[in-house]
Amino acid sequence: MAAERGPIVCCVEHADLDGSLDVDDMAVVPAPITVGEREVTAIPFSAWGNRALG
């Protein structure tokens, strides 16, 4: 899954999920960005696939 904010593309990958979530079951719901409880971590695409297997 990927999201773009301005020139930055961020991705969600298995390495950041706690086991109760599967990236294949996720969907993007357009909504304003708010500060609150953190659900998942999105990292810059340039780091995607360079941290752990998954």
N, C-alpha and C positions, 0 to 999 in steps of 0.2 A: 504494500500500500504506500502511496506517495501523496504528499500535499505540497503545494507551492504557495509561498508567501513572498511577494515581490520577486526578486531574482534568486531566492533560495528555494531549492527543492529538498524536502525532508522525507524520510522514509521510516516506516515501522518494520522491524525485523524480529525474527524469533529470539534472538539473543537477549532482547529486552523484555520479553513476556514472562510472566511468573508461572506459567503452566496451566492456569485456568482459562487463558485466552489463546486462540489460534489465529495467526495473521490471515489465514485463508478464510476465516469466518467473519472478518471485519468489514465494515462498510463506512464510507465517508458520508456524513450528514452535514450539508452546508449550514453553518451557524456562526454567529459572531464569536470571536475568541474572547474567552473570559478567564479570570483567575479563580481557581477553585481546586477541588480535589483532583489529583493527577490520576488519570486512567492508564495511559500508555506513554511511552517515550518515543519521540520522533527525532532522528538524527540527520545531519546533512548527508545528502546522497554520496558525497565524496568519501565518507567513512563507511558507507553501507558495504557489507560483505567482507570487511577487513578486520573484524573484531573477534568473531567466534563462529563455529559451525552452526548451521541452521538455515 
